[in-house]
């Protein structure tokens, strides 16, 4: 696996939100959502995936997206928003290592609240000659019968809490035990950038979430040259789970 991850960090965002005086929360939320939408669209047209995480920090899977495109993203956002972004590009044998590498490039350039740090572009992309057709592994998790168990039975906020508890359990075990990065993407879906994990590992992860959060999951797994390739393969595998009532489908190995 050749993981390439980009950390998107808003420059000096905290101080900006209260300068010259505190800005309206509705305006900040609107700007954050529009900024994320533009980043997601920009990277998506280049077969990348973006995830909002904390909004002032976003994480993207950027295999196949070069430094020139990263610089164009910075320029595009600068021209349309009152804030700028710094980008750290990281690579590694697994997603966690790649994100640590990406983060280090930005931290070395100064604090996220450093007024003098602007539009840093740190790190290098994976050389084209080293890319392969299974560099990216995506796991798309879905809650079993979320509508019947939660949406149609509980109030909206109680449903939200239950889904978040399941996501938290999944996020922790994938990150802490398997070097994966999991992101809530709405509804009852979680998309994870993962190493090449075998079927039994996914079964164990799903069992852990069931025990920790009383939530039943299924997962479709895909691999590809880019995030879009792997993500679409994962989506199709998840549809197989739904149609056949299985728990794990897709590009996973059975290892002894």
N, C-alpha and C positions, 0 to 999 in steps of 0.2 A: 504494500500500500504506500502511495505517495500522497500524504495529506497536505493540502495548501489551504490555509485559513487566514483571513484578513480581519483584524480588529479595527473597527471604525470607532473613533473616539472624538466627541465634540470638543473643540478647543475652548478652554476657560469657560465652560458652560455654566457652572455653578455661580461664579461671580457675575456673569452676564445677566442671569435671571433676576438679580437684585440691583442692577445698575442702570440708570442712576437711582432707581427705587424699585421695590418688588413689582414684578410684572404679574398680570392677571393669570391665574392658573389655567383658565380656559384657553387663553391665547398660547400658553406654553404647551399644553396638551395637543392643541391643534397643529402647532408647528412641528412638534415631535412626530406626530402621526404622518404628516405630509412629507417630512424629511425621510422617514423610514420608507414610505411608499415610493419615493423617488429613487432611493438607494436600491430597494428591492427590484424595481423595474429596470434600472440601469444594469444591475448585475444579472438579472433574469434574462435579459435579451442577449447576454453573453454566456448563458448556460450556468450561471452561478446561483447560489441560494443565499439569502440574507435573513437573519433572525434578529428581532428587536431587543432581546434581553432587557436591559435597563433603559433603553432609548438613548441615553447619553453615551452609552457604550453598546455597539451592535457587533455581531459576529457573523461573518460570511464565509461560505465555502467557495473558493475562487480558483479551483483548478482550471487551467487554460486561459485565465485572464492575466494579461501581462502588466508590467509596471506602467506602460504608456496609458493603458485603459484606466488604471487606478488614478493616475494624474488627471485624466480627463474627468473622472468622477469628482475629484476635488474642485476642479475649475467650474464644473457645472453647478455644484452646490454653492460655491462662493458667489456666483453670479445671481443666485436666486434666493439666498437666505441670509439673515443677519449674523449667522455664525459660520465658522469654518470647521473642517474635520481633518484630523490626522489619521493616517492609515499605517498600520503595522502588518506586514506580510510575513507569515511564518510557515515553515515546512517541517515535516517530521514523519517518522515511521508510523505514528498514530495521531489522532486528532488532538489529544491533550498536549502532546509534545509540540505540535504545530502551533497551538494557541499560546503556549508558554513562550515560544520563540517570537511570535507576533507581538505579544505583550511586552517582552523585553526590549524590543526596538523602540517602542513608544516611551517606556519608562526611562530608557537611557537618554532620550531627547528632552526630558523635562516632565514636570508634574502635569496632570490633566488640568490643574487650575493655575498653571503658569501663564501669566499674561503675555509672555514673550514667545511662547511656543505656538507656532502657527503652521498648519498644513505640512506637518512632517510626513514624509513617505519613506518608511524604513523597511528593510528586508528585501529578499530576492524571491522570485518565483521559481517554480520547477522548470528547468530547461526542457525545451520541446523534445529533445532527443531522449530524455529520461522518462517521459510520460508513457503510460500504458493504458490499456483498455479496461483495467479494473483498479485504477488508482483510488476511486471514491467508492465507499460503501455507505449506503443509506438504509436505515431501518425505520419503517413507518408504523408506529404503534397506534392502536385504536381500542377504545374501551368497549367491551362486549355489552350490547344492549343498554347503552347509556341513556337512551330516550326512555325506555321502559322502566329502568331501575331508578333513574335520577330526575331527568327533565320532566316527565309526566307524573312524578310522585312527590317530589320535594319542591319547596320554593326555590326561586332562581338563585338566591345567594347560597343556600345550603348545597345546591347542586354544584355551584362554582367551587365551594370549599372542598367538596368531595373529590372533584376532578383535580384540583390543585394538590391535594394530599397524595393522590395517586401519581401525579406528575413529579412531585418532590421525591417520592420514594424511587421512582424510575430514574430520575436525573441523578440522584446520589449514587445509586448502585452502578449505573453505567460509567459514571465519571470515576468514582473511587476505586472500583474493582476491575474495570475493563477499558479505561482510557478513552471512553466515548463522551460525546457532547450531545445532550438531549435538549430539545426546545419545544415548548408548547406553541402550537400554531393555530389554536382556536378550536371551538367545539369540544370534542373529546379526543383530539389528535395530537400526537407528539412525534416529531421527526428527529431522528438522531443520526449524527455523523459518527460512524463506528469503525473500529478495526475489523479485520476479517475474522468474525466470530463464528463458532460452529453452532449447530442446532441445539445441542444440549445446553450451551451457555444461554441461549435465548429462553429455553424452557426454564432454566434456573432463575433468570432475571424476572420472568413473568411470575414465577412462584413466589419470589421475594416480594414483589409488589402486592400480590394477593395476601400474603401474610402480614405485611407492614401496613397496608392501607385498605384491605378488604376490597380490592378491585381486581376484576378479571380483564386481561388484555389479550389481544392477538397482534401479530406483527408480520408485515411483508418486508422482505429484504432484497435490495438490488445493488448491483455493482456496475460501474461504468467509468468512462474516461472523464466525465464532468459530473457535476452535481445534478444537472437535469437528466442525464442518461441514467444515473443510479437512482434518482428519485422517481422517475417514471417507472422503472423496473420494479421498484419497491411498491408503488401504488398498484400496479397490475398484480403483484404477488399478494397484496392485501385483499384484493378483490377475490382471489382464489380462496383465501381464508374465509371470507364472507359467504361465498357460494357453497363451499364444501364443509364449513363448520370446523375448520382446523385452526391450530394455534400459531404455527410457524410455517411460512412458505417463502420460496424465493431462492436467492443465491446464497445458500448456506451449506456448509460441509457437514458430513456425518463422520466424526473422528472417534477413534477408540482411545 
